[in-house]
Amino acid sequence: MAPPIFSIVAYLAVTLRSLICFFALSARSGWSAGHTFALTCGSVLTYCWYGFVNVYQRYGAQGLAGHSVFAVFFLMLLILSRPQNAPLPLGRGRGRAA
């Protein structure tokens, strides 16, 4: 098994690379509120999914109920905070074929 320092360095490298990509892409002229919302959704959903895996490994099935409450809260917050011109992922939004 690799020493923990390798995991920490890899985690920091991935985080740094993600931030560099975010700042480089968000500076482009075509970047909109919809892009920011999509990035936020991806981040929150990844965090929630990782939380389910982590909570299950640490506490078993007993901890999933508490994490589910937080996950549902974050999903509701995402839906309520979406930009007005950004369609919901499951809806029929602009740019889709009829």
Order of alpha helices (4+ residues) and beta strands (2+ residues): alpha-alpha-alpha
